[in-house]
Amino acid sequence: MPRRPHRPSALHTTSIPGGETEPTQGQKELSPVRFSHPSPVRRRATVPAALLCGALLLAGCGANASSSAGGDAGEPVEGGELTFALASAPTCADPQQVATNDSLYPARQLVDSLTDQDPETGEIVPWLAESWEVNEDATVYTFTLRDDATFSDGTPVDAEALRLNLDGIAALGARAPLGHSYLTGYRSTEVRDTHTAEVAFDRPNAQFLQATTTPALGLLAPATLERSPGDRCTEVVGSGPFVLEEYRVNSSVTQVRREDYAWGSSLWEAPGAARLERLTFEVIAESGVRTGGLSSGQVDAIGGVAPQDEATLEASGLTPHRRANPGLPFSLFPQLERPLVSDPAVRRAVSLAIDRQEIVDTVLSPSYRPATSSLASTTDLYADHSALLTHDPETAASLLAEAGWREGPDGVLTKDGEPLRLTLVWGANFGPNQPALELIQQQLRAVGIDVVLRTVTAAEYNGVREEGDYDYAWSNTTRTDPDILRAAFSDTLANFSRVDDPALEELLNEQNGTVDPEVRGPLVERLQGELLEKGYLVPVFELTTVLGYGGDVHELDFEASSRLQFHDTWHG
């Protein structure tokens, strides 16, 4: 079989040298693609350059920003502590079991990944894996691991540890909300030798290489994998640059530097131990209190800066730092087994009644932008479908009238004696959620749709969606690869919306079955449009991560996913 040459692509499907592997029965011969990584270190996207992307909100900009934090800050300072204020409590210390950003910020520091993704170029680069190969149909991935990495309990990061981790994530099922979807079709991991492992799938899985950059597939020590999932939420051992010292539920997470850490991502400034000696994540739910704590010096950096507090930070001389998130925009997801939203006319009317620009202008800030597709504009293979997301309340009213809805005595539409009243469930994990949803509530009421808002905690949210006692759910998900659409809507994965659409299922799987961007791109573009046309989601606005910190905090870096990496961070 001819060798497939390396070609950088939007999919970042990069294969790197390794030994030839005999094909097993039923598999295609491995077609290794060789790629040589230059020695100069590529820097992560650091926040001030992301400020430009957040302010201008250019499509594709957020994934490609890079600059040195704070300008010429002098020589980095080794040691010291940093306290970072979170907007919501982490639900678990185990990165394999969490999905919210505030859970992943601390969890990411504890684990290394097989690969990393350059936020400037989108390229997949080495981390724990020194090299890798991908066969022609993306069903077999062979990783060669570095030979010097260990978990903080002293056990080696080897091929057997990789096997145990991938087998364990597959076994976690729904407890691994992100990793489980990344391992669709996972068959096995075969240990070829001490530092070489072959990961096999029973169907093409084009997104898997990018998935290996995420903390959801970060590696945990074998001893941790033997613990129960619940125990792993407060005691977890990884191979990352920080070690968990204390996990206080709903209060704080404290981590200390791992002094013998001697490797790292090829994107970091230098391998070896982190600069900070101690890293503390404190939960401060109220945005104004977080902002006040930063201004007074009680905390060193804050996440979840609310739109109304961005001006407050700037007035205090503390510049907000922004980066647009890839993935699914904040959207309404219908529960299609509910009678009212099973009607396509109702779903279409809901989308037409929403004025996305008004929401951005009224309750958000210039850091945000209205949704223009099923994917955020900084996601790989995004396609602009803004024509399907126009604000047209007159057409919304006409559609509802044609469907038999008539105005009731209180202005709410009725049909066969039943009011058009929709329950909308949302999690209190992002400050602007409530005012945005209250404005959506007003916009829908203007066309006769009554919306009942139901608030749940971040910890309760997934359980509520599984139960399905709602008409719409409010959510977003961050990921750079467009396969996040399959994770959300495939009937073999989460599919909280209860989509039953064989044609859509075929398209979801087809886009994940090719590594050629010229083939995959049109499939993903079509997929984005079909989801909107059928009303399977109602995108509203794109998430932007907004941080705040003072001039004495440097190199607080965004990963490609707009989540945070503290290895290079220093304070002084």
C-alpha positions in Angstrom: 0.0 0.0 0.0 1.5 3.4 -0.9 2.5 5.7 2.0 0.3 8.6 2.7 2.4 11.8 2.8 2.1 14.2 5.7 -0.2 17.2 5.0 -1.1 19.6 7.7 -4.8 20.0 7.8 -7.7 21.5 9.7 -8.1 18.1 11.2 -4.5 18.1 12.4 -4.2 14.4 11.5 -0.5 14.1 12.0 1.3 10.8 12.0 4.8 10.5 13.3 7.6 7.9 13.0 7.5 4.6 14.6 8.2 0.9 13.7 6.3 -0.9 11.0 3.4 -3.0 12.4 2.0 -6.2 10.8 -1.7 -5.7 10.1 -4.0 -7.9 12.1 -6.8 -9.7 10.3 -9.5 -7.3 9.2 -7.3 -4.3 9.5 -5.7 -2.3 6.8 -1.9 -2.2 6.8 -0.5 0.7 8.8 0.4 3.6 6.5 2.8 5.6 8.7 3.1 9.2 7.9 6.3 10.9 9.0 6.6 14.3 10.5 9.6 15.9 12.0 9.1 18.5 14.8 11.6 21.4 14.8 13.5 22.0 18.0 12.4 25.7 18.6 9.7 25.8 21.2 6.3 27.0 20.0 4.5 29.1 22.6 0.9 28.7 23.7 -1.7 31.3 23.1 -1.2 33.7 26.0 -3.9 35.9 27.0 -3.1 39.5 25.8 -3.1 38.4 22.2 -6.4 36.7 22.9 -7.6 40.0 24.0 -7.4 41.2 20.5 -9.4 38.2 19.3 -12.0 38.7 22.0 -12.5 42.3 21.1 -12.5 42.0 17.3 -14.2 38.6 17.3 -12.9 37.6 14.0 -13.8 34.1 12.7 -10.9 31.8 13.3 -9.0 34.4 15.3 -9.5 32.8 18.8 -7.7 29.6 17.9 -4.6 31.4 16.6 -3.7 34.0 19.1 -0.3 34.2 20.7 1.7 36.7 22.6 3.8 37.1 25.7 1.7 38.1 28.7 2.4 41.5 30.1 4.9 42.5 27.5 8.5 42.7 28.6 8.2 41.4 32.2 11.8 40.5 32.7 13.2 37.2 33.7 10.6 34.6 35.0 10.5 34.2 38.7 10.8 30.6 40.1 8.6 29.7 43.1 5.8 31.6 44.7 2.1 30.9 44.9 -1.0 31.8 42.9 -4.6 31.8 43.9 -7.2 31.6 41.1 -10.9 32.3 41.8 -13.4 30.0 40.0 -16.9 30.9 39.3 -18.4 27.5 40.2 -17.2 24.5 42.2 -15.4 21.7 40.5 -17.5 18.6 40.5 -14.6 16.2 40.7 -10.7 16.2 40.7 -10.5 13.5 38.0 -10.2 15.0 34.5 -11.7 11.8 33.0 -15.0 12.3 34.8 -15.7 16.1 34.3 -16.8 18.4 31.5 -17.2 21.9 32.9 -14.4 24.4 32.5 -14.2 25.2 36.2 -13.7 21.5 36.9 -11.1 21.1 34.1 -9.0 24.1 35.0 -7.6 22.4 38.2 -7.8 18.9 36.8 -5.7 19.7 33.7 -2.7 20.6 35.9 -2.6 17.1 37.4 -2.3 15.1 34.2 -0.3 15.0 31.0 -1.8 14.0 27.6 -0.4 11.9 24.8 -0.2 15.0 22.5 -0.8 18.7 22.6 -2.4 21.1 20.1 -0.7 24.3 19.1 -3.3 27.1 19.5 -1.6 29.2 16.9 -1.6 26.6 14.1 -3.9 23.8 15.3 -1.0 21.4 14.7 -0.8 18.2 16.9 2.6 18.0 18.7 4.3 15.6 21.1 3.8 15.4 24.8 3.9 12.0 26.4 3.9 10.5 23.0 7.2 11.2 21.1 5.8 9.9 17.8 2.7 8.2 16.4 1.3 6.6 13.3 -2.2 6.4 11.9 -3.4 3.8 9.4 -5.1 4.8 6.2 -8.7 4.6 7.4 -8.1 6.0 11.0 -8.9 2.7 12.7 -5.5 2.1 14.2 -3.3 4.6 16.0 0.2 3.5 17.2 1.9 5.7 19.9 5.5 5.6 20.9 5.9 7.0 24.4 8.8 8.8 25.9 10.8 6.6 28.3 11.4 9.0 31.2 7.9 10.0 32.3 6.5 8.8 35.6 3.3 9.3 37.6 3.8 11.2 40.9 3.6 7.9 42.8 6.8 6.8 41.0 5.2 4.3 38.6 6.2 4.6 34.9 4.1 6.1 32.2 4.3 3.2 29.8 2.3 1.4 27.2 0.5 -0.7 29.8 -0.5 2.4 31.7 -2.0 3.8 28.5 -3.9 0.6 27.9 -5.3 0.7 31.5 -6.4 4.3 31.0 -8.2 3.8 27.7 -9.8 0.6 28.9 -10.9 2.4 32.0 -12.4 5.4 30.2 -14.3 3.1 28.0 -15.6 1.2 31.1 -16.6 4.4 32.8 -19.2 5.0 30.1 -21.4 8.0 30.9 -19.2 8.8 33.9 -16.6 9.9 31.4 -18.8 12.5 29.6 -16.2 13.7 27.1 -13.7 10.8 26.9 -16.4 8.2 26.4 -17.5 10.0 23.2 -13.9 10.3 22.0 -13.5 6.5 22.2 -16.5 5.6 20.0 -15.9 2.2 18.5 -12.9 1.5 20.8 -11.9 -2.1 20.5 -8.6 -2.5 22.4 -5.2 -1.2 23.2 -2.4 -3.7 22.5 1.0 -3.3 24.2 3.6 -3.8 21.5 6.5 -3.2 23.8 7.2 -1.2 27.0 6.7 2.2 25.3 4.7 1.3 22.2 0.9 0.8 22.2 -1.5 0.2 19.3 -5.0 1.6 19.8 -7.6 0.0 17.6 -11.2 1.0 16.7 -13.9 -1.1 15.0 -14.7 1.8 12.7 -12.9 4.9 11.4 -12.3 7.5 14.2 -10.8 10.6 12.5 -11.2 12.8 15.6 -9.2 10.6 18.0 -5.8 12.2 17.4 -7.1 15.6 18.4 -8.9 14.0 21.3 -5.5 12.8 22.7 -4.7 16.5 23.4 -7.5 16.9 25.8 -7.5 16.5 29.6 -10.4 14.1 29.3 -7.9 11.5 27.9 -5.2 12.6 30.3 -3.4 9.6 31.9 -3.8 8.6 35.6 -1.7 6.3 37.6 -2.7 2.6 37.6 -3.3 2.7 41.4 -5.8 5.6 40.9 -7.6 3.6 38.2 -8.1 0.8 40.8 -10.1 3.2 43.0 -13.8 3.7 42.7 -15.0 6.6 40.5 -16.3 8.4 43.6 -13.0 8.1 45.4 -11.1 9.4 42.4 -13.0 12.7 42.7 -11.0 13.6 45.8 -7.8 11.6 45.4 -6.2 11.3 42.0 -2.6 10.7 40.9 -1.4 11.8 37.4 1.9 12.5 35.7 1.4 16.3 35.4 3.5 19.2 36.7 1.3 19.6 39.8 0.2 17.2 42.5 -3.1 17.3 44.3 -2.6 18.3 48.0 -6.1 19.0 49.1 -9.6 18.8 47.6 -12.3 20.6 49.6 -15.7 19.9 48.1 -17.5 23.1 47.0 -14.6 25.2 48.4 -11.1 24.9 47.0 -8.5 22.8 45.3 -4.9 23.1 46.4 -2.0 21.7 44.3 1.8 21.8 44.8 4.6 21.7 42.3 6.1 18.3 41.4 9.8 18.9 41.9 10.9 15.8 39.9 8.8 16.7 36.8 11.4 16.6 34.0 9.4 16.5 30.7 6.3 18.3 29.3 4.5 19.5 26.2 6.7 20.6 23.3 4.7 23.8 23.4 6.0 24.9 26.8 8.8 27.4 27.2 11.0 24.8 28.8 10.6 21.2 30.0 10.9 20.4 33.7 9.2 21.5 36.9 6.6 24.3 36.9 7.5 27.8 38.0 4.9 28.1 40.7 5.4 26.2 44.0 1.7 26.2 44.9 -1.5 26.7 43.0 -4.9 27.2 44.8 -8.3 27.3 43.1 -10.9 29.0 45.3 -14.6 28.9 44.6 -16.1 32.4 44.6 -19.5 32.2 43.0 -20.4 35.9 42.8 -18.7 37.7 39.9 -18.6 41.0 41.7 -17.0 39.4 44.7 -14.4 37.8 42.5 -13.7 41.1 40.8 -13.4 42.8 44.2 -11.0 40.1 45.4 -8.8 40.7 42.5 -8.8 44.4 42.9 -8.0 44.1 46.6 -5.2 41.5 46.1 -7.1 38.7 48.0 -6.8 36.6 44.8 -4.2 36.8 42.0 -6.4 35.8 39.0 -10.1 35.2 38.3 -12.1 33.3 35.8 -15.7 33.8 34.7 -15.5 37.6 34.5 -19.1 38.7 34.0 -19.7 41.2 31.2 -20.7 44.0 33.6 -17.5 43.5 35.5 -15.2 43.9 32.5 -15.4 47.7 32.7 -14.9 47.5 36.5 -11.6 45.7 35.9 -10.4 48.1 33.3 -11.3 51.1 35.6 -9.1 49.4 38.2 -6.2 49.1 35.8 -6.7 45.3 35.5 -7.2 44.4 31.9 -9.6 41.5 31.1 -8.1 38.8 28.9 -10.3 37.1 26.4 -10.3 34.1 24.1 -13.2 32.8 22.0 -14.1 29.2 22.7 -14.5 26.6 19.9 -17.2 24.0 20.0 -20.9 24.3 20.5 -22.3 27.8 21.2 -24.6 28.4 24.1 -27.8 26.9 22.7 -31.2 25.6 23.4 -31.4 21.8 23.0 -34.9 20.4 22.6 -36.0 17.2 24.4 -37.7 15.8 21.3 -39.8 13.2 23.1 -41.8 16.0 24.7 -45.0 16.7 22.7 -44.7 20.4 22.3 -41.2 20.5 20.9 -41.7 17.4 18.8 -43.4 19.8 16.4 -40.9 21.2 13.9 -43.0 24.4 13.6 -42.6 25.1 17.3 -38.9 24.5 17.1 -38.5 26.8 14.1 -40.6 29.5 15.7 -38.5 29.4 18.8 -35.3 30.1 16.8 -36.9 32.8 14.7 -38.3 34.6 17.8 -34.8 35.0 19.4 -32.9 38.2 18.7 -29.3 37.1 19.2 -27.8 40.5 18.6 -30.0 42.0 21.3 -28.8 39.4 23.8 -25.2 40.2 23.1 -25.8 44.0 23.2 -28.0 43.9 26.3 -26.6 41.3 28.7 -23.2 40.5 27.4 -20.4 42.6 26.0 -18.3 43.2 22.9 -16.2 40.2 24.0 -19.1 37.9 22.7 -20.7 37.4 19.4 -24.1 36.0 18.2 -24.1 32.4 17.1 -23.9 32.0 13.3 -23.9 28.2 13.0 -24.2 25.0 15.0 -20.5 25.4 15.7 -18.7 28.4 17.1 -16.7 30.3 14.5 -13.4 29.3 16.0 -14.0 25.6 15.6 -12.3 23.6 12.9 -14.4 23.3 9.7 -17.0 25.9 10.9 -19.4 27.1 8.2 -21.4 30.3 8.4 -25.2 29.5 8.4 -26.3 32.8 9.8 -29.1 32.9 7.2 -30.8 30.2 9.2 -30.5 32.1 12.5 -32.2 35.4 11.6 -34.6 37.2 14.0 -38.0 37.1 12.4 -40.9 37.2 14.9 -43.5 37.8 12.2 -42.6 34.5 10.5 -42.5 32.8 13.9 -46.0 33.9 14.6 -47.2 32.8 11.1 -45.7 29.3 11.6 -47.4 28.9 14.9 -50.7 30.1 13.5 -50.4 27.6 10.6 -49.8 24.9 13.1 -53.1 25.6 14.8 -52.0 27.8 17.8 -54.3 30.6 18.8 -53.9 33.5 21.2 -55.3 32.8 24.7 -56.7 35.2 27.2 -53.3 35.9 28.8 -51.5 36.3 25.5 -50.1 32.8 25.6 -50.9 30.7 22.5 -53.1 27.6 23.1 -54.1 24.6 21.0 -56.8 22.1 22.0 -56.9 23.8 25.4 -53.2 23.4 26.1 -51.0 26.5 26.5 -47.7 26.7 24.5 -45.7 26.6 27.8 -42.1 25.3 27.6 -39.9 24.3 30.5 -36.3 25.4 30.0 -33.7 23.9 32.3 -30.3 25.6 32.9 -27.2 25.2 35.1 -25.9 27.9 37.3 -22.3 27.6 36.1 -22.0 30.8 34.0 -22.9 34.2 35.3 -24.7 35.6 32.2 -26.9 32.6 31.9 -29.7 34.0 33.9 -30.0 37.4 32.3 -29.6 35.9 28.8 -32.4 33.4 29.5 -34.7 36.0 31.0 -34.3 38.0 27.8 -35.0 35.0 25.7 -38.0 34.4 27.9 -39.3 37.9 27.0 -38.5 37.5 23.3 -40.5 34.2 23.1 -43.4 35.6 25.1 -43.7 38.3 22.4 -44.8 35.7 19.9 -47.0 33.9 22.4 -44.6 31.2 23.8 -44.5 31.0 27.6 -41.2 29.9 29.0 -40.7 28.5 32.6 -37.1 28.8 33.7 -35.8 25.9 35.9 -32.4 26.4 37.6 -30.3 23.5 38.7 -26.7 23.3 40.0 -23.8 22.2 37.8 -23.7 18.9 39.7 -27.4 18.2 39.1 -27.5 19.2 35.4 -26.6 16.0 33.7 -29.0 14.0 35.9 -31.8 16.3 35.0 -31.1 16.0 31.3 -31.0 12.2 31.6 -34.4 12.3 33.3 -35.8 14.4 30.4 -38.4 16.3 32.3 -38.0 19.5 30.3 -38.7 21.0 26.9 -35.4 22.8 26.3 -32.0 22.6 28.0 -29.4 25.4 27.9 -25.8 24.3 27.3 -22.6 24.7 25.5 -19.5 22.5 25.0 -15.9 23.5 24.2 -13.8 21.5 21.8 -11.8 22.4 18.7 -12.8 19.4 16.6 -16.3 19.5 14.9 -16.9 15.9 16.1 -18.4 17.6 19.1 -21.6 17.5 17.1 -21.5 13.7 17.0 -20.8 13.6 20.8 -23.9 15.7 21.3 -26.4 14.2 18.9 -25.4 10.6 18.0 -27.9 8.0 19.3 -24.8 5.9 20.4 -23.6 8.7 22.7 -25.1 11.3 25.0 -28.0 12.3 22.7 -29.8 14.1 25.6 -32.1 15.6 22.9 -33.4 12.1 22.0 -32.8 12.7 18.3 -34.1 9.7 16.3 -32.9 10.5 12.8 -31.1 7.7 10.9 -30.0 10.0 8.1 -28.5 12.4 10.6 -26.8 9.5 12.4 -25.3 8.4 9.1 -23.9 11.9 8.4 -22.5 12.2 12.0 -20.6 8.9 11.5 -19.6 9.7 7.9 -17.8 13.0 8.9 -15.8 11.0 11.6 -14.9 8.4 9.1 -12.5 10.4 6.9 -9.2 12.1 7.7 -9.2 14.1 4.4 -10.4 17.7 5.1 -11.5 18.1 1.5 -14.0 15.3 2.1 -14.8 15.9 5.7 -15.3 19.7 5.3 -18.4 19.5 3.1 -19.9 16.8 5.3 -19.4 19.0 8.4 -20.8 22.0 6.6 -23.9 20.0 5.6 -24.2 18.7 9.2 -24.2 22.1 10.7 -27.0 23.3 8.4 -29.2 20.2 8.9 -29.1 20.6 12.6 -30.4 24.1 12.3 -33.0 23.4 9.6 -34.5 20.6 11.7 -34.4 22.6 14.9 -32.3 20.0 16.8 -30.5 22.9 18.5 -31.0 26.7 18.7 -27.6 28.4 18.9 -27.7 31.8 20.6 -24.2 33.1 21.3 -20.6 31.9 21.3 -18.8 31.6 24.6 -15.7 33.7 25.3 -13.5 32.9 28.2 -12.8 36.1 30.1 -10.1 36.1 32.8 -8.8 38.9 35.0 -5.4 39.3 36.6 -2.9 41.9 37.5 0.5 42.9 36.0 2.4 40.7 38.4 0.9 37.5 36.8 2.7 36.3 33.7 2.3 33.5 31.1 -1.1 32.3 32.2 -1.7 30.4 29.0 -4.7 29.2 27.0 -4.7 25.8 25.5 -6.2 25.4 22.0 -9.5 24.6 23.7 -9.4 28.0 25.6 -8.8 26.1 28.9 -5.9 27.0 31.1 -2.4 25.7 31.5 -0.3 26.9 34.4 3.1 25.2 33.8 4.8 28.3 32.5 2.9 30.8 34.8 4.9 32.9 37.2 4.0 35.5 39.8 6.2 38.4 40.6 
